[in-house]
Amino acid sequence: MKFRLSKKGKRVGLALVLAWLLVAGIASFLPAWSQTTYTAEFYPVDDAYVDADSPDANYGAENILIVGSVGSERIYLKFNLSDFTLPVERIVSIKLKIYVITANSPSINRYVYYVENDTWSEEAITWNSQPGYDTSSQVYFYNLEAGNYKTIDITSLVISKISENDKILSLAIIGQSSDYEVQLASKEYAEADKWPRLLIEYEPYTETQTETITETVTVTETTTETITETVIATTTVTDVITETQTTTVTQTDVIYTTETAYTTETSTITETITDVITETATTTVTETHTEWANETVTVTTTITPTVTETVEGNATLVEQSVDYQALADMLMPIVLIVGVIGTLLGLLLQSTNFRRGD
Protein backbone atom coordinates (compact mmCIF):
# COMPACT_ATOMS: atom_id res chain seq x y z
CA MET A 1 0.00 0.00 0.00
CA LYS A 2 1.39 3.40 -0.96
CA PHE A 3 1.37 6.00 1.82
CA ARG A 4 0.44 9.54 0.83
CA LEU A 5 0.85 12.47 3.16
CA SER A 6 -2.06 14.91 3.23
CA LYS A 7 -1.57 18.57 2.34
CA LYS A 8 -2.13 19.56 5.97
CA GLY A 9 0.48 17.07 7.18
CA LYS A 10 2.99 18.37 4.64
CA ARG A 11 2.42 21.95 5.80
CA VAL A 12 2.91 20.96 9.45
CA GLY A 13 6.13 19.10 8.62
CA LEU A 14 7.48 22.05 6.65
CA ALA A 15 6.65 24.42 9.53
CA LEU A 16 8.51 22.19 12.03
CA VAL A 17 11.61 22.10 9.83
CA LEU A 18 11.63 25.89 9.46
CA ALA A 19 11.15 26.34 13.23
CA TRP A 20 14.08 24.03 13.95
CA LEU A 21 16.34 25.93 11.55
CA LEU A 22 15.31 29.22 13.19
CA VAL A 23 16.14 27.94 16.71
CA ALA A 24 19.49 26.56 15.52
CA GLY A 25 20.34 29.90 13.93
CA ILE A 26 19.47 31.86 17.06
CA ALA A 27 21.43 29.47 19.29
CA SER A 28 24.59 30.03 17.24
CA PHE A 29 24.51 33.74 18.16
CA LEU A 30 23.95 33.34 21.90
CA PRO A 31 26.71 34.81 24.11
CA ALA A 32 29.27 32.65 25.89
CA TRP A 33 27.62 33.13 29.30
CA SER A 34 24.72 30.96 28.22
CA GLN A 35 26.94 27.86 28.32
CA THR A 36 26.42 25.34 31.09
CA THR A 37 28.99 25.32 33.88
CA TYR A 38 30.07 22.38 36.02
CA THR A 39 31.36 22.11 39.59
CA ALA A 40 34.21 19.88 40.76
CA GLU A 41 34.62 18.98 44.45
CA PHE A 42 37.97 18.41 46.14
CA TYR A 43 38.44 17.20 49.75
CA PRO A 44 41.62 18.16 51.60
CA VAL A 45 44.52 15.74 51.49
CA ASP A 46 45.77 17.26 54.78
CA ASP A 47 43.96 19.25 57.45
CA ALA A 48 44.97 20.12 61.02
CA TYR A 49 44.96 22.91 63.55
CA VAL A 50 47.82 24.21 65.72
CA ASP A 51 47.62 25.65 69.25
CA ALA A 52 49.94 28.28 70.71
CA ASP A 53 49.34 26.89 74.21
CA SER A 54 50.79 23.52 73.09
CA PRO A 55 53.39 24.61 70.51
CA ASP A 56 54.85 21.13 69.93
CA ALA A 57 51.57 19.21 69.89
CA ASN A 58 50.10 17.80 66.64
CA TYR A 59 46.32 17.72 66.11
CA GLY A 60 46.20 16.31 62.57
CA ALA A 61 44.20 13.22 63.59
CA GLU A 62 41.44 15.17 65.34
CA ASN A 63 37.90 15.12 63.93
CA ILE A 64 37.52 18.85 64.58
CA LEU A 65 39.39 21.97 63.48
CA ILE A 66 39.63 24.91 65.90
CA VAL A 67 40.20 28.57 65.04
CA GLY A 68 40.50 31.13 67.81
CA SER A 69 42.26 34.47 68.05
CA VAL A 70 45.24 35.40 65.94
CA GLY A 71 47.59 34.27 68.71
CA SER A 72 45.88 31.04 69.72
CA GLU A 73 44.47 28.33 67.37
CA ARG A 74 44.86 28.31 63.57
CA ILE A 75 43.58 25.91 60.87
CA TYR A 76 45.59 24.65 57.89
CA LEU A 77 44.06 22.97 54.80
CA LYS A 78 45.80 21.45 51.76
CA PHE A 79 44.13 20.46 48.45
CA ASN A 80 45.58 18.51 45.52
CA LEU A 81 44.04 19.79 42.28
CA SER A 82 46.15 17.73 39.87
CA ASP A 83 43.03 15.91 38.63
CA PHE A 84 41.68 19.23 37.37
CA THR A 85 43.06 19.06 33.81
CA LEU A 86 41.27 22.02 32.25
CA PRO A 87 43.08 25.33 31.71
CA VAL A 88 42.86 27.82 34.56
CA GLU A 89 41.10 30.20 32.18
CA ARG A 90 38.10 27.88 32.30
CA ILE A 91 37.63 28.38 36.05
CA VAL A 92 34.60 30.53 36.92
CA SER A 93 34.90 30.51 40.72
CA ILE A 94 36.68 28.76 43.62
CA LYS A 95 34.84 28.44 46.94
CA LEU A 96 35.72 26.94 50.32
CA LYS A 97 32.84 25.12 52.03
CA ILE A 98 33.07 24.30 55.76
CA TYR A 99 30.66 22.93 58.37
CA VAL A 100 30.35 24.80 61.69
CA ILE A 101 30.01 22.61 64.79
CA THR A 102 30.15 25.33 67.47
CA ALA A 103 30.59 29.08 67.18
CA ASN A 104 31.09 31.74 69.86
CA SER A 105 30.34 35.31 68.78
CA PRO A 106 29.53 34.33 65.17
CA SER A 107 29.61 37.92 63.90
CA ILE A 108 33.40 38.23 64.51
CA ASN A 109 35.44 38.15 61.30
CA ARG A 110 37.69 35.24 60.41
CA TYR A 111 40.20 35.31 57.57
CA VAL A 112 41.43 32.94 54.85
CA TYR A 113 45.08 33.35 53.69
CA TYR A 114 47.08 31.74 50.92
CA VAL A 115 49.98 29.57 52.16
CA GLU A 116 53.01 29.58 49.89
CA ASN A 117 54.76 26.59 51.46
CA ASP A 118 52.88 23.38 50.75
CA THR A 119 55.39 20.87 52.14
CA TRP A 120 53.71 20.53 55.52
CA SER A 121 51.68 17.43 56.46
CA GLU A 122 48.85 16.90 58.93
CA GLU A 123 50.85 14.21 60.80
CA ALA A 124 53.75 16.59 61.64
CA ILE A 125 52.51 20.18 61.68
CA THR A 126 52.68 22.01 65.04
CA TRP A 127 52.54 25.61 66.19
CA ASN A 128 56.33 25.76 66.11
CA SER A 129 56.60 24.15 62.62
CA GLN A 130 53.66 25.85 60.93
CA PRO A 131 54.34 27.42 57.49
CA GLY A 132 54.04 31.14 56.90
CA TYR A 133 51.08 32.73 55.06
CA ASP A 134 50.72 35.66 52.70
CA THR A 135 49.51 38.62 54.73
CA SER A 136 49.21 40.85 51.65
CA SER A 137 45.90 39.31 50.59
CA GLN A 138 43.05 37.84 52.54
CA VAL A 139 39.34 36.98 52.36
CA TYR A 140 37.26 37.44 55.45
CA PHE A 141 34.00 35.77 56.44
CA TYR A 142 31.57 35.96 59.36
CA ASN A 143 28.02 35.06 60.44
CA LEU A 144 28.98 31.53 61.42
CA GLU A 145 26.06 29.53 62.79
CA ALA A 146 26.48 26.23 64.61
CA GLY A 147 25.00 23.28 62.72
CA ASN A 148 25.20 25.01 59.33
CA TYR A 149 27.50 25.16 56.33
CA LYS A 150 29.47 28.24 55.38
CA THR A 151 30.64 28.84 51.82
CA ILE A 152 33.43 31.38 51.25
CA ASP A 153 34.34 32.70 47.79
CA ILE A 154 38.15 32.72 47.59
CA THR A 155 38.48 33.08 43.80
CA SER A 156 40.34 36.40 43.97
CA LEU A 157 42.71 34.99 46.58
CA VAL A 158 43.93 31.85 44.84
CA ILE A 159 43.10 32.08 41.11
CA SER A 160 46.46 33.68 40.35
CA LYS A 161 48.28 31.12 42.50
CA ILE A 162 47.17 28.05 40.53
CA SER A 163 49.29 27.10 37.53
CA GLU A 164 49.41 24.17 35.14
CA ASN A 165 52.57 22.84 36.84
CA ASP A 166 51.64 23.48 40.47
CA LYS A 167 48.14 22.55 41.57
CA ILE A 168 48.76 22.05 45.28
CA LEU A 169 46.73 24.66 47.15
CA SER A 170 47.36 25.41 50.88
CA LEU A 171 45.14 27.69 52.97
CA ALA A 172 45.20 29.03 56.54
CA ILE A 173 42.13 30.12 58.55
CA ILE A 174 42.99 32.64 61.32
CA GLY A 175 40.80 34.62 63.72
CA GLN A 176 40.96 38.17 65.05
CA SER A 177 42.66 39.36 68.19
CA SER A 178 39.59 38.58 70.27
CA ASP A 179 39.62 35.10 71.74
CA TYR A 180 36.41 33.56 70.37
CA GLU A 181 36.71 29.90 69.45
CA VAL A 182 34.99 28.26 66.47
CA GLN A 183 35.00 24.51 65.84
CA LEU A 184 34.73 23.11 62.28
CA ALA A 185 34.42 19.53 61.04
CA SER A 186 37.66 17.99 59.71
CA LYS A 187 38.08 15.24 57.10
CA GLU A 188 38.21 12.78 60.01
CA TYR A 189 34.68 13.74 61.05
CA ALA A 190 32.21 10.83 61.20
CA GLU A 191 29.82 12.35 58.63
CA ALA A 192 31.56 12.71 55.27
CA ASP A 193 29.07 15.28 53.94
CA LYS A 194 30.38 17.71 56.59
CA TRP A 195 34.04 17.46 55.57
CA PRO A 196 35.78 20.62 54.28
CA ARG A 197 35.84 20.85 50.52
CA LEU A 198 36.89 23.07 47.66
CA LEU A 199 34.26 23.78 45.00
CA ILE A 200 35.62 24.74 41.57
CA GLU A 201 33.03 25.96 39.09
CA TYR A 202 34.27 25.81 35.52
CA GLU A 203 33.22 25.96 31.91
CA PRO A 204 33.65 22.73 29.96
CA TYR A 205 36.43 22.72 27.41
CA THR A 206 34.85 22.41 23.98
CA GLU A 207 36.22 22.79 20.52
CA THR A 208 34.47 25.30 18.32
CA GLN A 209 32.94 23.65 15.34
CA THR A 210 30.96 25.20 12.56
CA GLU A 211 28.34 22.98 11.13
CA THR A 212 26.24 23.91 8.14
CA ILE A 213 23.01 22.06 7.73
CA THR A 214 21.16 22.39 4.46
CA GLU A 215 17.76 20.83 4.24
CA THR A 216 15.71 20.73 1.09
CA VAL A 217 12.01 20.07 1.38
CA THR A 218 10.32 19.01 -1.84
CA VAL A 219 6.56 18.64 -1.91
CA THR A 220 5.25 16.76 -4.92
CA GLU A 221 1.60 15.90 -5.48
CA THR A 222 0.84 13.17 -7.97
CA THR A 223 -2.64 12.14 -9.00
CA THR A 224 -1.45 8.89 -10.55
CA GLU A 225 -1.09 5.88 -8.33
CA THR A 226 0.97 2.90 -9.41
CA ILE A 227 0.20 -0.38 -7.73
CA THR A 228 2.65 -3.21 -8.20
CA GLU A 229 1.65 -6.62 -7.06
CA THR A 230 4.18 -9.41 -6.78
CA VAL A 231 2.86 -12.92 -6.62
CA ILE A 232 5.22 -15.64 -5.47
CA ALA A 233 3.84 -19.11 -6.02
CA THR A 234 5.34 -22.11 -4.32
CA THR A 235 4.38 -25.53 -5.65
CA THR A 236 4.75 -28.60 -3.50
CA VAL A 237 4.89 -32.18 -4.71
CA THR A 238 1.17 -32.75 -4.13
CA ASP A 239 -1.55 -30.15 -4.75
CA VAL A 240 -5.14 -31.02 -4.02
CA ILE A 241 -7.71 -28.35 -4.85
CA THR A 242 -11.36 -29.05 -4.34
CA GLU A 243 -13.84 -26.46 -5.55
CA THR A 244 -17.51 -26.78 -4.79
CA GLN A 245 -19.94 -24.40 -6.42
CA THR A 246 -23.59 -24.37 -5.48
CA THR A 247 -26.04 -22.33 -7.53
CA THR A 248 -29.59 -21.82 -6.29
CA VAL A 249 -32.07 -20.30 -8.73
CA THR A 250 -35.46 -19.28 -7.44
CA GLN A 251 -37.90 -18.13 -10.11
CA THR A 252 -41.37 -16.82 -9.37
CA ASP A 253 -43.68 -16.04 -12.29
CA VAL A 254 -46.97 -14.23 -11.72
CA ILE A 255 -48.89 -13.90 -15.01
CA TYR A 256 -51.83 -11.56 -15.52
CA THR A 257 -53.30 -11.40 -19.04
CA THR A 258 -54.98 -8.19 -20.12
CA GLU A 259 -54.86 -5.98 -23.16
CA THR A 260 -51.84 -4.24 -21.69
CA ALA A 261 -48.99 -6.48 -20.61
CA TYR A 262 -45.66 -5.67 -19.12
CA THR A 263 -43.02 -7.82 -17.57
CA THR A 264 -41.10 -7.09 -14.36
CA GLU A 265 -37.98 -9.08 -13.70
CA THR A 266 -36.20 -9.16 -10.37
CA SER A 267 -32.97 -11.11 -10.16
CA THR A 268 -31.04 -11.73 -6.98
CA ILE A 269 -27.69 -13.43 -7.26
CA THR A 270 -25.78 -14.47 -4.19
CA GLU A 271 -22.33 -15.97 -4.57
CA THR A 272 -20.39 -17.51 -1.72
CA ILE A 273 -16.89 -18.71 -2.54
CA THR A 274 -14.75 -20.38 0.08
CA ASP A 275 -11.15 -20.99 -1.01
CA VAL A 276 -8.69 -22.40 1.53
CA ILE A 277 -7.49 -24.93 -0.92
CA THR A 278 -11.25 -25.80 -0.85
CA GLU A 279 -13.52 -23.34 -2.68
CA THR A 280 -17.27 -23.28 -2.24
CA ALA A 281 -19.41 -20.99 -4.39
CA THR A 282 -23.12 -20.55 -3.86
CA THR A 283 -25.25 -18.62 -6.35
CA THR A 284 -28.86 -17.73 -5.66
CA VAL A 285 -30.94 -16.32 -8.50
CA THR A 286 -34.44 -15.04 -7.82
CA GLU A 287 -36.54 -13.96 -10.78
CA THR A 288 -39.99 -12.49 -10.62
CA HIS A 289 -42.08 -12.16 -13.78
CA THR A 290 -45.33 -10.25 -13.65
CA GLU A 291 -47.85 -10.24 -16.52
CA TRP A 292 -51.36 -9.02 -16.32
CA ALA A 293 -54.10 -11.42 -17.41
CA ASN A 294 -57.45 -12.82 -16.39
CA GLU A 295 -55.57 -15.79 -14.97
CA THR A 296 -53.08 -15.80 -12.12
CA VAL A 297 -50.36 -18.43 -12.28
CA THR A 298 -47.49 -18.62 -9.79
CA VAL A 299 -44.53 -20.74 -10.79
CA THR A 300 -41.56 -21.28 -8.49
CA THR A 301 -38.55 -23.02 -9.94
CA THR A 302 -35.46 -24.01 -7.99
CA ILE A 303 -32.41 -25.19 -9.87
CA THR A 304 -29.34 -26.36 -7.99
CA PRO A 305 -26.44 -27.32 -10.22
CA THR A 306 -23.27 -28.61 -8.60
CA VAL A 307 -19.84 -28.19 -10.16
CA THR A 308 -16.87 -30.00 -8.68
CA GLU A 309 -13.24 -29.36 -9.69
CA THR A 310 -10.48 -31.66 -8.49
CA VAL A 311 -6.76 -31.13 -9.09
CA GLU A 312 -4.39 -33.94 -8.28
CA GLY A 313 -0.63 -33.25 -8.25
CA ASN A 314 0.58 -31.16 -11.18
CA ALA A 315 -2.33 -32.26 -13.40
CA THR A 316 -5.72 -30.53 -13.50
CA LEU A 317 -8.94 -32.49 -13.87
CA VAL A 318 -12.22 -30.58 -14.25
CA GLU A 319 -15.50 -32.37 -13.84
CA GLN A 320 -18.86 -30.68 -14.40
CA SER A 321 -22.19 -32.38 -13.83
CA VAL A 322 -25.80 -31.20 -13.94
CA ASP A 323 -28.49 -33.36 -12.39
CA TYR A 324 -31.10 -33.13 -15.19
CA GLN A 325 -33.15 -35.97 -13.75
CA ALA A 326 -33.55 -34.06 -10.48
CA LEU A 327 -34.47 -30.97 -12.50
CA ALA A 328 -37.12 -32.89 -14.43
CA ASP A 329 -38.50 -34.35 -11.24
CA MET A 330 -38.83 -30.90 -9.74
CA LEU A 331 -40.47 -29.38 -12.83
CA MET A 332 -42.98 -32.22 -13.39
CA PRO A 333 -45.33 -31.33 -10.49
CA ILE A 334 -45.32 -27.71 -11.59
CA VAL A 335 -46.22 -28.64 -15.18
CA LEU A 336 -49.06 -30.87 -13.94
CA ILE A 337 -50.39 -28.10 -11.70
CA VAL A 338 -50.31 -25.62 -14.57
CA GLY A 339 -52.09 -28.13 -16.81
CA VAL A 340 -54.84 -28.72 -14.24
CA ILE A 341 -55.35 -25.03 -13.71
CA GLY A 342 -55.52 -24.47 -17.48
CA THR A 343 -58.10 -27.24 -17.87
CA LEU A 344 -60.25 -25.83 -15.08
CA LEU A 345 -60.11 -22.36 -16.60
CA GLY A 346 -61.10 -23.79 -20.02
CA LEU A 347 -64.10 -25.56 -18.54
CA LEU A 348 -65.11 -22.40 -16.69
CA LEU A 349 -64.98 -20.35 -19.90
CA GLN A 350 -67.02 -22.93 -21.84
CA SER A 351 -69.65 -23.02 -19.08
CA THR A 352 -69.90 -19.25 -19.17
CA ASN A 353 -70.29 -19.13 -22.98
CA PHE A 354 -72.93 -21.87 -22.80
CA ARG A 355 -75.01 -19.88 -20.39
CA ARG A 356 -74.81 -16.79 -22.55
CA GLY A 357 -75.95 -18.86 -25.51
CA ASP A 358 -79.05 -19.85 -23.56
C-alpha positions as CSV (number, residue, x, y, z in Angstrom):
1,M,0.0,0.0,0.0
2,K,1.4,3.4,-1.0
3,F,1.4,6.0,1.8
4,R,0.4,9.5,0.8
5,L,0.8,12.5,3.2
6,S,-2.1,14.9,3.2
7,K,-1.6,18.6,2.3
8,K,-2.1,19.6,6.0
9,G,0.5,17.1,7.2
10,K,3.0,18.4,4.6
11,R,2.4,22.0,5.8
12,V,2.9,21.0,9.5
13,G,6.1,19.1,8.6
14,L,7.5,22.0,6.6
15,A,6.7,24.4,9.5
16,L,8.5,22.2,12.0
17,V,11.6,22.1,9.8
18,L,11.6,25.9,9.5
19,A,11.1,26.3,13.2
20,W,14.1,24.0,13.9
21,L,16.3,25.9,11.5
22,L,15.3,29.2,13.2
23,V,16.1,27.9,16.7
24,A,19.5,26.6,15.5
25,G,20.3,29.9,13.9
26,I,19.5,31.9,17.1
27,A,21.4,29.5,19.3
28,S,24.6,30.0,17.2
29,F,24.5,33.7,18.2
30,L,23.9,33.3,21.9
31,P,26.7,34.8,24.1
32,A,29.3,32.7,25.9
33,W,27.6,33.1,29.3
34,S,24.7,31.0,28.2
35,Q,26.9,27.9,28.3
36,T,26.4,25.3,31.1
37,T,29.0,25.3,33.9
38,Y,30.1,22.4,36.0
39,T,31.4,22.1,39.6
40,A,34.2,19.9,40.8
41,E,34.6,19.0,44.5
42,F,38.0,18.4,46.1
43,Y,38.4,17.2,49.7
44,P,41.6,18.2,51.6
45,V,44.5,15.7,51.5
46,D,45.8,17.3,54.8
47,D,44.0,19.3,57.5
48,A,45.0,20.1,61.0
49,Y,45.0,22.9,63.6
50,V,47.8,24.2,65.7
51,D,47.6,25.6,69.3
52,A,49.9,28.3,70.7
53,D,49.3,26.9,74.2
54,S,50.8,23.5,73.1
55,P,53.4,24.6,70.5
56,D,54.9,21.1,69.9
57,A,51.6,19.2,69.9
58,N,50.1,17.8,66.6
59,Y,46.3,17.7,66.1
60,G,46.2,16.3,62.6
61,A,44.2,13.2,63.6
62,E,41.4,15.2,65.3
63,N,37.9,15.1,63.9
64,I,37.5,18.9,64.6
65,L,39.4,22.0,63.5
66,I,39.6,24.9,65.9
67,V,40.2,28.6,65.0
68,G,40.5,31.1,67.8
69,S,42.3,34.5,68.0
70,V,45.2,35.4,65.9
71,G,47.6,34.3,68.7
72,S,45.9,31.0,69.7
73,E,44.5,28.3,67.4
74,R,44.9,28.3,63.6
75,I,43.6,25.9,60.9
76,Y,45.6,24.6,57.9
77,L,44.1,23.0,54.8
78,K,45.8,21.5,51.8
79,F,44.1,20.5,48.5
80,N,45.6,18.5,45.5
81,L,44.0,19.8,42.3
82,S,46.1,17.7,39.9
83,D,43.0,15.9,38.6
84,F,41.7,19.2,37.4
85,T,43.1,19.1,33.8
86,L,41.3,22.0,32.2
87,P,43.1,25.3,31.7
88,V,42.9,27.8,34.6
89,E,41.1,30.2,32.2
90,R,38.1,27.9,32.3
91,I,37.6,28.4,36.1
92,V,34.6,30.5,36.9
93,S,34.9,30.5,40.7
94,I,36.7,28.8,43.6
95,K,34.8,28.4,46.9
96,L,35.7,26.9,50.3
97,K,32.8,25.1,52.0
98,I,33.1,24.3,55.8
99,Y,30.7,22.9,58.4
100,V,30.4,24.8,61.7
101,I,30.0,22.6,64.8
102,T,30.1,25.3,67.5
103,A,30.6,29.1,67.2
104,N,31.1,31.7,69.9
105,S,30.3,35.3,68.8
106,P,29.5,34.3,65.2
107,S,29.6,37.9,63.9
108,I,33.4,38.2,64.5
109,N,35.4,38.2,61.3
110,R,37.7,35.2,60.4
111,Y,40.2,35.3,57.6
112,V,41.4,32.9,54.8
113,Y,45.1,33.3,53.7
114,Y,47.1,31.7,50.9
115,V,50.0,29.6,52.2
116,E,53.0,29.6,49.9
117,N,54.8,26.6,51.5
118,D,52.9,23.4,50.8
119,T,55.4,20.9,52.1
120,W,53.7,20.5,55.5
121,S,51.7,17.4,56.5
122,E,48.9,16.9,58.9
123,E,50.9,14.2,60.8
124,A,53.7,16.6,61.6
125,I,52.5,20.2,61.7
126,T,52.7,22.0,65.0
127,W,52.5,25.6,66.2
128,N,56.3,25.8,66.1
129,S,56.6,24.1,62.6
130,Q,53.7,25.8,60.9
131,P,54.3,27.4,57.5
132,G,54.0,31.1,56.9
133,Y,51.1,32.7,55.1
134,D,50.7,35.7,52.7
135,T,49.5,38.6,54.7
136,S,49.2,40.9,51.6
137,S,45.9,39.3,50.6
138,Q,43.1,37.8,52.5
139,V,39.3,37.0,52.4
140,Y,37.3,37.4,55.5
141,F,34.0,35.8,56.4
142,Y,31.6,36.0,59.4
143,N,28.0,35.1,60.4
144,L,29.0,31.5,61.4
145,E,26.1,29.5,62.8
146,A,26.5,26.2,64.6
147,G,25.0,23.3,62.7
148,N,25.2,25.0,59.3
149,Y,27.5,25.2,56.3
150,K,29.5,28.2,55.4
151,T,30.6,28.8,51.8
152,I,33.4,31.4,51.2
153,D,34.3,32.7,47.8
154,I,38.2,32.7,47.6
155,T,38.5,33.1,43.8
156,S,40.3,36.4,44.0
157,L,42.7,35.0,46.6
158,V,43.9,31.9,44.8
159,I,43.1,32.1,41.1
160,S,46.5,33.7,40.3
161,K,48.3,31.1,42.5
162,I,47.2,28.1,40.5
163,S,49.3,27.1,37.5
164,E,49.4,24.2,35.1
165,N,52.6,22.8,36.8
166,D,51.6,23.5,40.5
167,K,48.1,22.5,41.6
168,I,48.8,22.1,45.3
169,L,46.7,24.7,47.2
170,S,47.4,25.4,50.9
171,L,45.1,27.7,53.0
172,A,45.2,29.0,56.5
173,I,42.1,30.1,58.5
174,I,43.0,32.6,61.3
175,G,40.8,34.6,63.7
176,Q,41.0,38.2,65.1
177,S,42.7,39.4,68.2
178,S,39.6,38.6,70.3
179,D,39.6,35.1,71.7
180,Y,36.4,33.6,70.4
181,E,36.7,29.9,69.5
182,V,35.0,28.3,66.5
183,Q,35.0,24.5,65.8
184,L,34.7,23.1,62.3
185,A,34.4,19.5,61.0
186,S,37.7,18.0,59.7
187,K,38.1,15.2,57.1
188,E,38.2,12.8,60.0
189,Y,34.7,13.7,61.1
190,A,32.2,10.8,61.2
191,E,29.8,12.3,58.6
192,A,31.6,12.7,55.3
193,D,29.1,15.3,53.9
194,K,30.4,17.7,56.6
195,W,34.0,17.5,55.6
196,P,35.8,20.6,54.3
197,R,35.8,20.8,50.5
198,L,36.9,23.1,47.7
199,L,34.3,23.8,45.0
200,I,35.6,24.7,41.6
201,E,33.0,26.0,39.1
202,Y,34.3,25.8,35.5
203,E,33.2,26.0,31.9
204,P,33.7,22.7,30.0
205,Y,36.4,22.7,27.4
206,T,34.8,22.4,24.0
207,E,36.2,22.8,20.5
208,T,34.5,25.3,18.3
209,Q,32.9,23.6,15.3
210,T,31.0,25.2,12.6
211,E,28.3,23.0,11.1
212,T,26.2,23.9,8.1
213,I,23.0,22.1,7.7
214,T,21.2,22.4,4.5
215,E,17.8,20.8,4.2
216,T,15.7,20.7,1.1
217,V,12.0,20.1,1.4
218,T,10.3,19.0,-1.8
219,V,6.6,18.6,-1.9
220,T,5.2,16.8,-4.9
221,E,1.6,15.9,-5.5
222,T,0.8,13.2,-8.0
223,T,-2.6,12.1,-9.0
224,T,-1.4,8.9,-10.5
225,E,-1.1,5.9,-8.3
226,T,1.0,2.9,-9.4
227,I,0.2,-0.4,-7.7
228,T,2.7,-3.2,-8.2
229,E,1.6,-6.6,-7.1
230,T,4.2,-9.4,-6.8
231,V,2.9,-12.9,-6.6
232,I,5.2,-15.6,-5.5
233,A,3.8,-19.1,-6.0
234,T,5.3,-22.1,-4.3
235,T,4.4,-25.5,-5.7
236,T,4.7,-28.6,-3.5
237,V,4.9,-32.2,-4.7
238,T,1.2,-32.8,-4.1
239,D,-1.5,-30.1,-4.7
240,V,-5.1,-31.0,-4.0
241,I,-7.7,-28.4,-4.8
242,T,-11.4,-29.0,-4.3
243,E,-13.8,-26.5,-5.5
244,T,-17.5,-26.8,-4.8
245,Q,-19.9,-24.4,-6.4
246,T,-23.6,-24.4,-5.5
247,T,-26.0,-22.3,-7.5
248,T,-29.6,-21.8,-6.3
249,V,-32.1,-20.3,-8.7
250,T,-35.5,-19.3,-7.4
251,Q,-37.9,-18.1,-10.1
252,T,-41.4,-16.8,-9.4
253,D,-43.7,-16.0,-12.3
254,V,-47.0,-14.2,-11.7
255,I,-48.9,-13.9,-15.0
256,Y,-51.8,-11.6,-15.5
257,T,-53.3,-11.4,-19.0
258,T,-55.0,-8.2,-20.1
259,E,-54.9,-6.0,-23.2
260,T,-51.8,-4.2,-21.7
261,A,-49.0,-6.5,-20.6
262,Y,-45.7,-5.7,-19.1
263,T,-43.0,-7.8,-17.6
264,T,-41.1,-7.1,-14.4
265,E,-38.0,-9.1,-13.7
266,T,-36.2,-9.2,-10.4
267,S,-33.0,-11.1,-10.2
268,T,-31.0,-11.7,-7.0
269,I,-27.7,-13.4,-7.3
270,T,-25.8,-14.5,-4.2
271,E,-22.3,-16.0,-4.6
272,T,-20.4,-17.5,-1.7
273,I,-16.9,-18.7,-2.5
274,T,-14.7,-20.4,0.1
275,D,-11.2,-21.0,-1.0
276,V,-8.7,-22.4,1.5
277,I,-7.5,-24.9,-0.9
278,T,-11.2,-25.8,-0.8
279,E,-13.5,-23.3,-2.7
280,T,-17.3,-23.3,-2.2
281,A,-19.4,-21.0,-4.4
282,T,-23.1,-20.5,-3.9
283,T,-25.2,-18.6,-6.3
284,T,-28.9,-17.7,-5.7
285,V,-30.9,-16.3,-8.5
286,T,-34.4,-15.0,-7.8
287,E,-36.5,-14.0,-10.8
288,T,-40.0,-12.5,-10.6
289,H,-42.1,-12.2,-13.8
290,T,-45.3,-10.2,-13.6
291,E,-47.9,-10.2,-16.5
292,W,-51.4,-9.0,-16.3
293,A,-54.1,-11.4,-17.4
294,N,-57.5,-12.8,-16.4
295,E,-55.6,-15.8,-15.0
296,T,-53.1,-15.8,-12.1
297,V,-50.4,-18.4,-12.3
298,T,-47.5,-18.6,-9.8
299,V,-44.5,-20.7,-10.8
300,T,-41.6,-21.3,-8.5
301,T,-38.6,-23.0,-9.9
302,T,-35.5,-24.0,-8.0
303,I,-32.4,-25.2,-9.9
304,T,-29.3,-26.4,-8.0
305,P,-26.4,-27.3,-10.2
306,T,-23.3,-28.6,-8.6
307,V,-19.8,-28.2,-10.2
308,T,-16.9,-30.0,-8.7
309,E,-13.2,-29.4,-9.7
310,T,-10.5,-31.7,-8.5
311,V,-6.8,-31.1,-9.1
312,E,-4.4,-33.9,-8.3
313,G,-0.6,-33.3,-8.3
314,N,0.6,-31.2,-11.2
315,A,-2.3,-32.3,-13.4
316,T,-5.7,-30.5,-13.5
317,L,-8.9,-32.5,-13.9
318,V,-12.2,-30.6,-14.2
319,E,-15.5,-32.4,-13.8
320,Q,-18.9,-30.7,-14.4
321,S,-22.2,-32.4,-13.8
322,V,-25.8,-31.2,-13.9
323,D,-28.5,-33.4,-12.4
324,Y,-31.1,-33.1,-15.2
325,Q,-33.1,-36.0,-13.7
326,A,-33.5,-34.1,-10.5
327,L,-34.5,-31.0,-12.5
328,A,-37.1,-32.9,-14.4
329,D,-38.5,-34.4,-11.2
330,M,-38.8,-30.9,-9.7
331,L,-40.5,-29.4,-12.8
332,M,-43.0,-32.2,-13.4
333,P,-45.3,-31.3,-10.5
334,I,-45.3,-27.7,-11.6
335,V,-46.2,-28.6,-15.2
336,L,-49.1,-30.9,-13.9
337,I,-50.4,-28.1,-11.7
338,V,-50.3,-25.6,-14.6
339,G,-52.1,-28.1,-16.8
340,V,-54.8,-28.7,-14.2
341,I,-55.3,-25.0,-13.7
342,G,-55.5,-24.5,-17.5
343,T,-58.1,-27.2,-17.9
344,L,-60.3,-25.8,-15.1
345,L,-60.1,-22.4,-16.6
346,G,-61.1,-23.8,-20.0
347,L,-64.1,-25.6,-18.5
348,L,-65.1,-22.4,-16.7
349,L,-65.0,-20.3,-19.9
350,Q,-67.0,-22.9,-21.8
351,S,-69.6,-23.0,-19.1
352,T,-69.9,-19.2,-19.2
353,N,-70.3,-19.1,-23.0
354,F,-72.9,-21.9,-22.8
355,R,-75.0,-19.9,-20.4
356,R,-74.8,-16.8,-22.5
357,G,-76.0,-18.9,-25.5
358,D,-79.1,-19.9,-23.6
